[in-house]
């Protein structure tokens, strides 16, 4: 039997008290989580900090800036049932080649520990076509078989009709079904519940095997 929309919402995730844990500049500082860890990645100006603040119901949990490219570390947050890792933004033109390579190395080192990552939310600007950097990041996630969801940001900047058009176009560019893209707006909260539903699904998926093993051991 399918759940009604109301039942689905009642079982959705509720974020009560998200807090900052620590920042890591190199792999030796990466944390080994004791609960599921989700990661957020995307271009430097895609709105990662605003997206995190929207999920947390806090305006200043993740620091936002008018100057893109400020997230140069892996920032960890405790969201209660899971850890969220905010990864360095990529594709910002006004930084040195050496700085870009440093960020790329940080991302590569982080995903070498992919067994610690339950899911990735890959943020793409809903107003524009995916960049070459976006496509490269998605190819990287595919290659390393890391589960991910595309989240479109800044949906409030488009009319409903334009948003639908852009969702279809971006999905086609990324060889994905439109249903695999979640449109959001940190300004209005649009799409927040859809993201929380996805997180709940991921957490249930991660936690189920451990629960089944415990039940099997108890029966023995």
Secondary structure, DSSP 8 states (H G I E B T S, - for coil): ----HHHHHHTS------EEEEEESSGGG----SS-EEEEEEBTTS-HHHHHHHHHT-SSSS---SSS----SEEEEE-SSSEEEE---B--SSS-HHHHHHHHHHHHHHHTTGGG-SEEEEEEETTS---HHHHHHHHHHHHTT--EEEEEE-GGGS-HHHHHHHHHHHHHHTT--GGGEEE--TTT-TTHHHHHHHHHHHHHHHHHHHHHHHHHHHH-
